[in-house]
Amino acid sequence: MLIAVALGALLAPLNSTMIAVALPDIVDDFDTTVGTVGWLVTSYLLALAVVQPVAGKLGDRHGRRRFVVGGLAIFGLASLGAALAPSLAFLTGFRVLQAISGAVVFPNGAGLIRELVPADRRGGAFGIVGGSIALAAGLGPLIGGVLVIAGGWRAIFLVNVPFVGAALAIAWRAVPRRPGVVAATAFDWLGAALLATVLIGSALLVVEGGHAPAVLIPGIPLLLVLAIVLIWWELRHPDPVFQPRFFAIRPFAAANAGISSSNLAFYTVLLATPILLTRHLDWSSLEVGLALALLSAPMVVLAPIGGRLADRYGRRLPSVAGCVVLTIGLLPLALAAGLSPYALLPCLALMGAGVGLSTAGLQASAIEALEPSQAGVAAGLFSTSRYIGSFAGSIALARLLDHGHGLAGFHAVFLIAFAGAVVSVLATMALPVRPRAVVPEPA
């Protein structure tokens, strides 16, 4: 079961890092700008953020197997569509479908770990999944660089097919058929729609507000009203998709804040680095892939170690330590007046090490803060927080690099990433040393 979950979990980061290498070629092929092609990243992250809590809640209610297997199959079909896309609009649409299907798989896989793995081994299990995610992120730039050179950017989508095939074959045999919780109420479709509207509306205001400030005048009050209605409805619903009261639980709130801010730092640098190296330093796609491997390779080694440390010493220690290492890695980039690739590369390695150490403890803290029957929605909200951080970083990147700021724009990007890393340290310090007791573990 754990192998199937790990294979399913690696698809989203594999596609995130491969497309980071391919972005310059996509810009040239469709004769567009960095800001426009940035919607390939923004829409992908936004769809992941919107769908995961809903998919996790559906898995809590109806069982997880159908969502894991079905999501994998649709991801494979969406990848084929993206490889054949005749325009940027079609490519973006298939990317969104990839994100939706991937968003169905991950929270239900994490929910399976919460349900089936004992507490004293759960950190290690999340570490293995984190290691597979890191492996995908580490191999993604290298695979992407080779594929772009050999077959163009379309090849980065075709490579998903064997991964999906392997994951489907294992999941079909290994993921158990377990019933969900028998619900006495109808599914909270209105809450799901309101949550999606608020998240998408916020994204559109941030993206379009810079180009057309007039939309902010009606947009901000309308969005505030919708957010208030969402909270009011969810507090009244007996089985909500988005439970605001969850964020009053300190471990859950701290873990979500920690993953959001650390992912803002990590993803911003991940996207900025290939543009910096190709546009300003004339590096090839393969060289960029090798450079980004330095960001992700330490995660492969340290994610399982971070999980074992979380099992042995509690969730807080590796989470805080990892975020501190992430911050140290970003400090030279935030202070540097100029940007040298030889200064950048060791900083990337430190950042990857920090994220690898912290991820398992953060995820275990968030999911253990709620009852096992809420594992899917807990995992979904945790992932939404992760991708909100990524989305914020991608927006900052597009704003700073699409308006002729040159190298000064990259320095501003690294300053924003450093600020996110500092916030992650403060957030993880609020984690408890040991998991919060909720209910007895299932036998």
Secondary structure by P-SEA (a helix, b strand, c coil): caaaaaaaaaaaaaaaaaaaaaaaaaaaaacccccccaaaaaaaaaaaaacaaaaaaaaaccccaaaaaaaaaaaaaaaaaaaacccaaaaaaaaaaaaaaaaacaaaaaaaaaccccccaaaaaaaaaaaaaaaaaaaaaaaaaaaaaccccccccccaaaaaaaaaaaaacccccccccccccccaaaaaaaaaaaaaaaaaaaaacccccccccccaaaaaaaaaaaaaaaaacccccccccccccaaaaaaaaaaaaaaaaaaaaaaaaaaaaaccccccaaaaaaaaaaacaaaaacaaaaaaaaaaccccaaaaaaaaaaaaaaccccccccccaaaaaaaaaaaaaaaaacaaaaaaaaaacccccaaaaaaaaaaaaaaaaaaaaaaaaaaacccccaaaaaaaaaaaaaaaaaaaaaaaaaccccccccccccc
